[in-house]
Each structure stands twice: as C-alpha cells, then as structure tokens.
Amino acid sequence: MSEPGEIPEAPEPAETPGPPEPPEPPESSEDGWRRLDRRTVLVTVAVMTGIVVGGGVPTGIGLSGALPLGETFAWLLAGAVLLIGGATGGDYVRWRRTRYRIGPERAELHTGLFLVKRRSLARERIRTVDLTANLLLRLLGLVKVRIGTGEQTGGESTLELDPVTRAEGERLRTELLGRAPGAADASGEGMLAVLDPAWIRYAPLSFVPVALGGAGIGGLFQVTDWFGIQNRAIHWAGDQFRGISPVWVIALILGLAVATGVAGVVAALALWIEMWWNHRLEREPGGTLRVRRGLFTSRSISIEERRLRGVELVEPIGVRLVGAARVDAIATGLAQDDDAKEMDQKTLLPAAPRAVADAVAARILREPASPTGTVRLVPHPRAARARRLRWALSAVLLPLAAVAALGLLLTDVLVVIAAVGVVVLLPPAVLMALDAYRGLGHGLGGAYLVARSGTVRRATVALQRGGVIGWTVRQSYFQRRAGLLTLTATTAAGGGAYHVYDAAEGEGLSFAAEAVPGLLEPFLIRESAPEKLPEPGR
C-alpha cells in the first residue's frame, strides 16, 4: 500500500510485441577506437551457405554416378562444413583484429593477424565517402563504407569498413565530408534529378543485350560441362541439323539468334532496374553532389563540387538515334580500384532525353544553360572527313582483299564471301565515317572549353578551362600533309586527357592558346606580317 499523500504507481502494462530494437552502436574504447559490426560473421555464414549450395548441387549430381549416394552426401557435407567453418572463422578473426578511429586530423584503420596493417588518411585529403549495401546487408541494416582521398594509387589511398551500421555509415559520411556553414553557395541545393521509370526504354539500345546474350550461351555450355553432357549435347545438335534442308538450318540459326537477342534484352532491362532503381541526384549543403541508386544493391556516391572539373555528355549510337544521352562527371579521384570502376561512380544521370540531360548538366555546373548544348562548335576541315573515309575503306577492303586472294588460290567460295562482304559492310562503314566527321567540333563558352567526337560512342566534353594543366599537340606525317593536328587537353580529373581530333592547324593552335592563356604561348611562333618594300624613287 502507498503512504498517505503519495501518488500510487500505475500498473505496468503487459508486454506487447513491437518493432525490433535498433542495432547497438559500434563498440568504442576510451581512445576512440571502434569495431566493425559483429554481424559480419552472420553475413559470411549466409554467403558461404549460398556458395556451398550453388556449387554442391552440380558437384553432387556429377559424383552420383561414380559413388554411392550416401558416400556422395558424406563428402559433400564434410566439404560444406569445412568451407563454411573456415570462412566464418577467418571472418571472425578479421572482425576481432579490425579497428578504426576518426580523429580530428586523421582517419585510421588497423587490421590483420599475422600481417598487421596500420593505415591512416589525413582528413583534409579525404575526398570520397561512398556507401554500398547488397541485399543481405540491407536486410541487416548494414553498409560497406569506402573512404578515399581521390588519388589513383589503388587500395593504399582507400580505407574500407565492411560492414558498419547504416547509421554509422551516414555519420561517417557527414562527418568526413561535412563543411562549415557558408563554405559553398547555398543556391542550387536540393534535388537535381529524379529517375523517370520511362527511361528504361533506353536500356536495350546498347551493346549490353548482345554481351549478356553471349554470356548466357557461354553459361549454358558451362552448365552442360558441369553435368558431363556437353559432348553429347553437341553431337545431338549436329544430328538434328543433318536431316533437314539448308533453308531450315538457316531459319533455325536465325531463330536461335532472335531468342538470344530477346534474352539479352530482358537481361539488360533487369540489369538497368537493379542499377538505377530509385536514382536520385542531389546537391547537399556544403557543396557535395550525392547520387543514390540501386534495387538489390544500394549505392551512395558523393562527389565534392570543388573536385568537379566539368561534365561529359555521352551518346552511344543506339541511344543517340532516339535523342537521348547520359551525363558523366569529370572530377578528380573517382576510380581508385577495380571495385570502384564496377560501381560506375562517374555517371550522374543514366540515359535520358537529350533536353533533360542538358538541363541536369546545367544544374550540376550551376550554369543557366549547359555548355554541351549551347556552345557553337567549330566544324573541322574536309581533310578530316577524307581521313575517316580512308580508314573506313581500309578497314573493310584490306581484309576482304586478303580473303579474295586466298579464294583465287584455294576455292571460289572465298571470292564469293569477299564480294558479299563488300556489298554488306562497305555502305555502313562509309556512313559511320561520315557520321564521325559530322560529330567533330570544338569551341569555347564562358569558363568551359567544349570538344565533341565519336560515332559509336559520341562524347561531348565541357571542361573547365582552369582545370587544364597542359596541352599535347600531336601531328602525324599524314596530318602534317593535310594541315591537321590533334590537341589533347591534360587535366587531373576524369580520364586525364580529352582530345580535339583533326583540327585545322592554325585554328587549333589558336583555340588552345585562347582556352588557357599563357600556357601554350611560349611554344608558339607568331607569323609576322611581311615588311613593305620602299616605293621606287623614294
């Protein structure tokens, strides 16, 4: 009973099921060292179980013919326990031996058992903090964090925390890329682009369906090899073709090609959805561009605007024919190793209508209009067109001439193949050469120099003139005779070099000198006007 004047305590409500508690924050010591999330061991168990099941089924089918069923199962079970146990134990040791700390001046990572690695990055040099999470990590609320300096020195300039909680990953990204208020102009902040699901129609208009279809055929052959029936399948297919007419053989081959193409298109659509689902491009306070995308594997990529040197409007031939383009960033330190390249970090906008791509490029550059669509480009001389026509004719006629020569020596069939090749291949080659010439152009617009080239992959580059650190002037013997040269703008960002192909000699040098005043002048010799001769009698 309660004392007089004391408010009685309310009875405790019965426990009801509720949402799961959020994961505990990473363990932290007094000196600031933290551990990775301990659920990395659970992730390893799940991944290795999937690998063991995926590899064990075909292996068991292959062994079942040579060993009794019980013995086959025993061997498979022993191998599974060994693989899962070994990988799990190794990952547990990695978790126990890995610590990281974000100090006021440095980000540090210590890991390793027999070979201990202690690496640190100065915080003032950190340029990228990217978050990636596959489906399993997302289900557990975890992410993989990559902290990089933007240097092209491989893993030595990158710290990888795999995994930490999503909240910890966001905290690290905000802390390491945060800027003091007022460090950048607040205008233009917010959402710059959001995915339009209708853009999926551009996914099949590339070489990806062909590559995926070919990969599917290769995978089918690999599966038949796993089951030991590859030779039998090949012989069976050959027997089927022997009993039918050549017309039906051609029809079947065409049908298989169409089926492969359809499968490639479906795979390309699925790949596009996985990569670009829920794509958002936004500018955060402090001057950071952030791209978030992905269906099963979520990706968060951050690019500091102070590292941005321009944009590249990319138009593969299939996408260009329907009036679309994608936008890539030209920035320092976007690909440190193979994993980063697979993430395709430089793409800010997937293939979208050209007007949308130009508008997004303008927002990225904080310009009223994108230089890629407004700068008037200087056309290149007709000698550049002649060079491309010669290349096209040589690429088609020289190999076919060799085939025809062999036909004269061996069989008339090769001569017929060469003649058909000329009829089929020469017109597309000439059309592509003319298209490549029409795509050439360069110009200046405000703070940017613009260069365009390519036909299979046409690219229009808008590069900050202040980001050019050097010019390379190349002139072959044939270019010199035609009065042409190729200029290469060297920069520390993007691909490192951007080309102006086959420009007129005098105009190209003037363009380079005007684009970056003072950089090329010491190497130029100005032609002086001829002196006037004195008139007779004076």
For each residue, the residues with C-beta under 8 A, 3 or more apart:
1:
2: 6 7 8 9
3: 6
4:
5:
6: 2 3
7: 2
8: 2
9: 2
10:
11:
12:
13: 16
14:
15:
16: 13
17:
18:
19:
20:
21:
22: 141 167
23: 37 39 141 165
24: 27
25: 28 165 167 168
26: 34 35 36 37 164 165 168
27: 24 34 35
28: 25 32 33 34
29: 32 33 34
30:
31: 101
32: 28 29 101 102 103
33: 28 29 99 100 101 110
34: 26 27 28 29 99 100 101
35: 26 27 38 95 98 99
36: 26 40 95 98 100 161 162 163 164
37: 23 26 40 142 163 164 165 168
38: 35 41 95
39: 23 42 43 140 142 163
40: 36 37 43 44 91 94 95 142 162 163
41: 38 44 45 88 91 92 95
42: 39 45 46 140
43: 39 40 46 47 136 137 140 142 163
44: 40 41 47 48 87 88 91
45: 41 42 48 49 84 88
46: 42 43 49 50 136
47: 43 44 50 51 136
48: 44 45 51 52 83 84 87 88
49: 45 46 52 53 84
50: 46 47 53 54
51: 47 48 54 55 83
52: 48 49 55 56 79 80 83 84
53: 49 50 56 57
54: 50 51 57
55: 51 52 58 59
56: 52 53 59 60 76 79 80
57: 53 54 60 61
58: 55 61 62 223 226 227
59: 55 56 62 63 76 226
60: 56 57 63 64 72 73 76
61: 57 58 64 226 227
62: 58 59 65 226 227 228
63: 59 60 66 67 72 75 76
64: 60 61 67 69 72
65: 62
66: 63
67: 63 64 71 72 75
68: 71 72
69: 64 72 73
70: 73 74
71: 67 68 74 75
72: 60 63 64 67 68 69 75 76
73: 60 69 70 76 77
74: 70 71 77 78
75: 63 67 71 72 78 79
76: 56 59 60 63 72 73 79 80
77: 73 74 80 81
78: 74 75 81 82
79: 52 56 75 76 82 83
80: 52 56 76 77 83 84
81: 77 78 84 85
82: 78 79 85 86
83: 48 51 52 79 80 86 87
84: 45 48 49 52 80 81 87 88
85: 81 82 88 89
86: 82 83 89 90
87: 44 48 83 84 90 91
88: 41 44 45 48 84 85 91 92
89: 85 86 92 93
90: 86 87 93 94
91: 40 41 44 87 88 94 95
92: 41 88 89 95 96
93: 89 90 96 97 113
94: 40 90 91 97 98 111
95: 35 36 38 40 41 91 92 98
96: 92 93
97: 93 94 110 111 112 113 116
98: 35 36 94 95 109 110 111
99: 33 34 35 109 110 111
100: 33 34 36 107 108 109 110 159 161
101: 31 32 33 34 107 108
102: 32 107 108 123 172 175 176
103: 32 106 107 108 123
104: 123
105: 122 123 124
106: 103 120 121 122 123
107: 100 101 102 103 120 121 123 126 147 159 176
108: 100 101 102 103 118 119 120
109: 98 99 100 117 118 119 120 159 160 161
110: 33 97 98 99 100 116 117 118 119
111: 94 97 98 99 116 117
112: 97 115 116 117
113: 93 97 116
114:
115: 112
116: 97 110 111 112 113
117: 109 110 111 112
118: 108 109 110
119: 108 109 110 156 159
120: 106 107 108 109
121: 106 107 125 126 147 149 157 159
122: 105 106 125 126
123: 102 103 104 105 106 107 126 176
124: 105
125: 121 122 149 150
126: 107 121 122 123 129 147 148 149 176 177
127: 148 149 150 304 307 332 333
128: 146 147 148 149 150 301 302 303 333 334
129: 126 145 146 147 148 172 173 176 177 302
130: 145 146 148 299 300 301 302 340 343 345
131: 143 144 145 146 166 169 170 173 298 299 300
132: 143 144 146 297 298 299 300 343
133: 137 138 142 143 144 163 166 297 298
134: 137 138 296 297
135: 138 139 296 297
136: 43 46 47 139 140
137: 43 133 134 140 142 143 144 163
138: 133 134 135 141 142 296 298
139: 135 136
140: 39 42 43 136 137
141: 22 23 138 165 166
142: 37 39 40 43 133 137 138 163 164 165 166
143: 131 132 133 137 163 164 165 166 169 298
144: 131 132 133 137 160 161 162 163
145: 129 130 131 160 161 162 164 168 169 172 173
146: 128 129 130 131 132 158 159 160 339 340
147: 107 121 126 128 129 158 159 160 161 172 176
148: 126 127 128 129 130 151 157 158 159 333 336 340
149: 121 125 126 127 128 157 158 333
150: 125 127 128 157 307 332 333 334 336
151: 148 157 333 336
152: 333 335 336
153: 156 157 336
154: 157 158 336 337
155: 158 160 336 337
156: 119 153
157: 121 148 149 150 151 153 154 336
158: 146 147 148 149 154 155 336 337
159: 100 107 109 119 121 146 147 148
160: 109 144 145 146 147 155
161: 36 100 109 144 145 147 164 169 172
162: 36 40 144 145
163: 36 37 39 40 43 133 137 142 143 144
164: 26 36 37 142 143 145 161 168 169 172
165: 23 25 26 37 141 142 143 168 169
166: 131 133 141 142 143 169 170
167: 22 25 170 171
168: 25 26 37 145 164 165 171 172
169: 131 143 145 161 164 165 166 172 173
170: 131 166 167 173 174
171: 167 168 174 175
172: 102 129 145 147 161 164 168 169 175 176
173: 129 131 145 169 170 176 177 300 302
174: 170 171 177 178
175: 102 171 172 178
176: 102 107 123 126 129 147 172 173
177: 126 129 173 174 286 288 302 304
178: 174 175 286
179: 183 184 285 286 287 288
180: 183 286
181: 285 286
182:
183: 179 180 286 287
184: 179 285 286 287 305
185: 188 287 366
186: 189 285
187: 366
188: 185 283 363 366
189: 186 283 284 285
190: 282 283
191: 194 280 281 282
192: 281 282 283 289 360 363 364
193: 279 280 281 348 349 356 360 363
194: 191 279 280 281
195: 199 276 277 278 279 280 293 350
196: 199 352 356
197: 200
198: 201
199: 195 196 202 276 324 350 351 352
200: 197 203 269 272 273
201: 198 204 205
202: 199 205 206 319 322 324 350 351 352
203: 200 206 208 268 269 271 272 351
204: 201 208 209 265 268 269
205: 201 202 316 318 319 321 322 324 351
206: 202 203 209 268 316 318 319
207: 210 211 316
208: 203 204 211 212 264 268 271
209: 204 206 212 213 261 264 265 267 268
210: 207 213 214 261 264
211: 207 208 214 215 264
212: 208 209 215 216 263 264 267 268 271
213: 209 210 216 217 260 261 263 264 267
214: 210 211 217 218 260 264
215: 211 212 218 219
216: 212 213 219 220 260 263 264 267
217: 213 214 220 221 260
218: 214 215 221 222
219: 215 216 222 223
220: 216 217 223 224
221: 217 218 224 225 230
222: 218 219 225 226
223: 58 219 220 226 227
224: 220 221 227 229 230 233
225: 221 222 228 230
226: 58 59 61 62 222 223
227: 58 61 62 223 224
228: 62 225
229: 224 232 233
230: 221 224 225 233 234
231: 234 235
232: 229 235 236
233: 224 229 230 236 237
234: 230 231 237 238
235: 231 232 238 239
236: 232 233 239 240
237: 233 234 240 241
238: 234 235 241 242
239: 235 236 242 243
240: 236 237 243 244
241: 237 238 244 249 252
242: 238 239
243: 239 240
244: 240 241 248 249 252
245: 248 249
246: 249 250
247: 250 251
248: 244 245 251 252
249: 241 244 245 246 252 253
250: 246 247 253 254
251: 247 248 254 255
252: 241 244 248 249 255 256
253: 249 250 256 257
254: 250 251 257 258
255: 251 252 258 259
256: 252 253 259 260
257: 253 254 260 261
258: 254 255 261 262
259: 255 256 262 263
260: 213 214 216 217 256 257 263 264
261: 209 210 213 257 258 264 265
262: 258 259 265 266
263: 212 213 216 259 260 266 267
264: 208 209 210 211 212 213 214 216 260 261 267 268
265: 204 209 261 262 268 269
266: 262 263 269 270
267: 209 212 213 216 263 264 270 271
268: 203 204 206 208 209 212 264 265 271 272
269: 200 203 204 265 266 272 273
270: 266 267 273 274
271: 203 208 212 267 268 274 275
272: 200 203 268 269 275 276 350
273: 200 269 270 276 277 295
274: 270 271 277 294 295 296 297
275: 271 272 293 294 295 344 350
276: 195 199 272 273 279 293 294 350
277: 195 273 274 293 294 295
278: 195 292 293 294 295
279: 193 194 195 276 291 292 293 349 350
280: 191 193 194 195 290 291 292 293
281: 191 192 193 194 289 290 291 348 349 360 364
282: 190 191 192 289 290 292
283: 188 189 190 192 287 288 289 290 305 363
284: 189 287 288 289 290
285: 179 181 184 186 189
286: 177 178 179 180 181 183 184
287: 179 183 184 185 283 284 304 305 306
288: 177 179 283 284 302 303 304 305
289: 192 281 282 283 284 302 303 304 305 308 329 348 364
290: 280 281 282 283 284 300 301 302 303
291: 279 280 281 299 300 301 302 303 347 348
292: 278 279 280 282 298 299 300 301
293: 195 275 276 277 278 279 280 298 299
294: 274 275 276 277 278 297 298 299
295: 273 274 275 277 278
296: 134 135 138 274
297: 132 133 134 135 274 294
298: 131 132 133 138 143 292 293 294
299: 130 131 132 291 292 293 294 343
300: 130 131 132 173 290 291 292
301: 128 130 290 291 292 343 345
302: 128 129 130 173 177 288 289 290 291
303: 128 288 289 290 291 307 308 329 331 334 345
304: 127 177 287 288 289 307 308 331
305: 184 283 287 288 289 308
306: 287
307: 127 150 303 304 331 332 333 493
308: 289 303 304 305 329 330 331 364 365 493
309: 330 331 332 463 464 467 491 492 493 494
310: 330 365 448 461 462 463 464 467 493 494
311: 327 328 329 330 348 361 364 365 370 372 461 462
312: 327 328 329 330 459 460 461 462 494
313: 325 326 327 328 357 358 361 370 372 459 460 461 462
314: 325 326 327 328 457 458 459
315: 319 320 324 325 326 354 457 458 459 460
316: 205 206 207 319 320 351 456 457 458
317: 320 321 455 456 457 458
318: 205 206 321 322
319: 202 205 206 315 316 322 324 325 326 351
320: 315 316 317 323 324 325 458
321: 205 317 318
322: 202 205 318 319
323: 320 353 354
324: 199 202 205 315 319 320 351 352 353 354 357
325: 313 314 315 319 320 351 352 354 357
326: 313 314 315 319 347 349 350 351 352 357
327: 311 312 313 314 347 348 349 357 360 361 364
328: 311 312 313 314 346 347 348 494
329: 289 303 308 311 312 334 346 347 348 364 494
330: 308 309 310 311 312 346 461 463 467 491 493 494 495
331: 303 304 307 308 309 334 346 493 494
332: 127 150 307 309 492 493
333: 127 128 148 149 150 151 152 307 336
334: 128 150 303 329 331 340 345 346 494
335: 152 340 341 345 346
336: 148 150 151 152 153 154 155 157 158 333 340
337: 154 155 158 340 341
338: 341 342
339: 146 342 343
340: 130 146 148 334 335 336 337 343 345
341: 335 337 338 344 345
342: 338 339
343: 130 132 299 301 339 340
344: 275 341 347
345: 130 301 303 334 335 340 341
346: 328 329 330 331 334 335 494
347: 291 326 327 328 329 344 350
348: 193 281 289 291 311 327 328 329 360 364
349: 193 279 281 326 327 352 356 357 360
350: 195 199 202 272 275 276 279 326 347
351: 199 202 203 205 316 319 324 325 326
352: 196 199 202 324 325 326 349 356 357 360
353: 323 324 356 357
354: 315 323 324 325 357 358 373
355: 358 359
356: 193 196 349 352 353 359 360
357: 313 324 325 326 327 349 352 353 354 360 361
358: 313 354 355 361 362 369 370 372 373
359: 355 356 362 363 370
360: 192 193 281 327 348 349 352 356 357 363 364
361: 311 313 327 357 358 364 365 370 372 373 462
362: 358 359 365 367 368 369 370
363: 188 192 193 283 359 360 366
364: 192 281 289 308 311 327 329 348 360 361
365: 308 310 311 361 362 370 371 448 462
366: 185 187 188 363
367: 362 370 371 446
368: 362
369: 358 362 373 374
370: 311 313 358 359 361 362 365 367 373 374 462
371: 365 367 374 375 445 446 448 450 462
372: 311 313 358 361 375 450 460 462
373: 354 358 361 369 370
374: 369 370 371 445
375: 371 372 443 444 445 448 450 462
376: 443
377: 441 442 443 450 452
378: 441 442 443 503 507 511
379: 440 441
380: 384 385 437 440 441 484 501 502 503 504
381: 384 482 483 484 502 504
382: 385 386
383: 386 387 482 483 484 502
384: 380 381 387 388 437 440 482 484 501 502 503
385: 380 382 388 389 433 434 437
386: 382 383 389 390 482
387: 383 384 390 391 478 479 482 484 502
388: 384 385 391 392 433 434 436 437
389: 385 386 392 393 430 433 434
390: 386 387 393 394
391: 387 388 394 395 433
392: 388 389 395 396 429 430 432 433
393: 389 390 396 397 426 429 430
394: 390 391 397 398
395: 391 392 398 399 429
396: 392 393 399 400 421 422 425 426 429
397: 393 394 400 401 422 426
398: 394 395 401 402
399: 395 396 402 403
400: 396 397 403 404 418 421 422 425
401: 397 398 404 405 418
402: 398 399 405 406
403: 399 400 406 407 414 417 418 421
404: 400 401 407 408 414 415 418 419
405: 401 402 408 409
406: 402 403 409 410 414
407: 403 404 410 411 412 413 414 415 416 417 418
408: 404 405 415
409: 405 406
410: 406 407 414
411: 407 414
412: 407 415 416
413: 407 416 417
414: 403 404 406 407 410 411 417 418
415: 404 407 408 412 418 419
416: 407 412 413 419 420
417: 403 407 413 414 420 421
418: 400 401 403 404 407 414 415 421 422
419: 404 415 416 422 423
420: 416 417 423 424
421: 396 400 403 417 418 424 425
422: 396 397 400 418 419 425 426
423: 419 420 426
424: 420 421 427
425: 396 400 421 422 428 429
426: 393 396 397 422 423 429 430
427: 424 430 431
428: 425 431 432
429: 392 393 395 396 425 426 432 433
430: 389 392 393 426 427 433 434
431: 427 428 434 435
432: 392 428 429 435 436 455 456
433: 385 388 389 391 392 429 430 436 437
434: 385 388 389 430 431 437 438
435: 431 432 438 439 455
436: 388 432 433 439 440 453 454 455
437: 380 384 385 388 433 434 440
438: 434 435
439: 435 436 452 453 454 455 458
440: 379 380 384 436 437 452 453 501 502
441: 377 378 379 380 450 451 452
442: 377 378 449 450 451 452 500 503 508 511
443: 375 376 377 378 449 450
444: 375 448 449 450 465 511 514 515
445: 371 374 375 448 449 450 462
446: 367 371
447: 464 465 466
448: 310 365 371 375 444 445 462 463 464 465
449: 442 443 444 445 462 463 465 468 489 511 515
450: 371 372 375 377 441 442 443 444 445 460 461 462 463
451: 441 442 460 461 463 489 498 499 500
452: 377 439 440 441 442 458 459 460 461
453: 436 439 440 458 459 499 500 501
454: 436 439 457 458 459
455: 317 432 435 436 439 458
456: 316 317 432
457: 314 315 316 317 454
458: 314 315 316 317 320 439 452 453 454 455
459: 312 313 314 315 452 453 454
460: 312 313 315 372 450 451 452
461: 310 311 312 313 330 450 451 452 498
462: 310 311 312 313 361 365 370 371 372 375 445 448 449 450
463: 309 310 330 448 449 450 451 467 468 489 491 498
464: 309 310 447 448 467 468
465: 444 447 448 449 468 515 516
466: 447 516
467: 309 310 330 463 464 491 492 493
468: 449 463 464 465 471 489 490 491 515 516 519
469: 490 491 492
470: 489 490 519
471: 468 487 488 489 490 512 516 519 520
472: 487 488 490 497
473: 485 486 487 488 508 509 512
474: 479 485 486 487 488
475: 479 480 484 485 486 505
476: 479 480
477: 480 481
478: 387 481 482
479: 387 474 475 476 482 484 485 486 502
480: 475 476 477 483 484
481: 477 478
482: 381 383 384 386 387 478 479
483: 381 383 480 504 505
484: 380 381 383 384 387 475 479 480 502 503 504 505
485: 473 474 475 479 502 503 505 508 509
486: 473 474 475 479 499 500 501 502 503
487: 471 472 473 474 499 500 503 508 511 512
488: 471 472 473 474 497 498 499 500
489: 449 451 463 468 470 471 497 498 499 500 512 515
490: 468 469 470 471 472 496 497
491: 309 330 463 467 468 469 494 496 497 498
492: 309 332 467 469 496
493: 307 308 309 310 330 331 332 467 496
494: 309 310 312 328 329 330 331 334 346 491 498
495: 330 498
496: 490 491 492 493
497: 472 488 489 490 491
498: 451 461 463 488 489 491 494 495
499: 451 453 486 487 488 489
500: 442 451 453 486 487 488 489 503 508 511
501: 380 384 440 453 486
502: 380 381 383 384 387 440 479 484 485 486
503: 378 380 384 442 484 485 486 487 500 507 508 511
504: 380 381 483 484 507 508
505: 475 483 484 485 508 509
506: 509 510
507: 378 503 504 510 511
508: 442 473 485 487 500 503 504 505 511 512
509: 473 485 505 506 512 513 520 524
510: 506 507 513 514
511: 378 442 444 449 487 500 503 507 508 514 515
512: 471 473 487 489 508 509 515 516 519 520
513: 509 510 516 517 519 520 521 524
514: 444 510 511 517
515: 444 449 465 468 489 511 512
516: 465 466 468 471 512 513 519 520
517: 513 514 521
518: 521
519: 468 470 471 512 513 516
520: 471 509 512 513 516 523 524
521: 513 517 518 524
522:
523: 520
524: 509 513 520 521
525:
526:
527:
528:
529:
530:
531:
532:
533:
534: 538
535: 538
536:
537:
538: 534 535
